[in-house]
């Protein structure tokens, strides 16, 4: 089982690729592939065929998967893209910001 530094619902910044500098919310995480899907980033076109009568077919824009190493979480306190550290607080392991020490 692979662990990633981002989780579903995190606000992230893209640090490389064609969407470098964009921010968005993580919609889906795939730890086995090491990929994430970020809202509004890495848009791809899909050709969709109608499954039933009355359903529309055509070309649809959707978010594509990115490697998790290309995104950094944004700290809610200091509003910076940051690396993730781990600390034990009240017998629980929590993710913390490397800049300000706030809990992510």
Secondary structure, DSSP 8 states (H G I E B T S, - for coil): ----S--TT-EEEE-SSTTTT-EEEEEEEETTTTEEEETTSSEEEEEE---STT---EEEEEE-EEEGGGEEEE-TTT--EE-EEEEEETTEEEEEETTT--B-
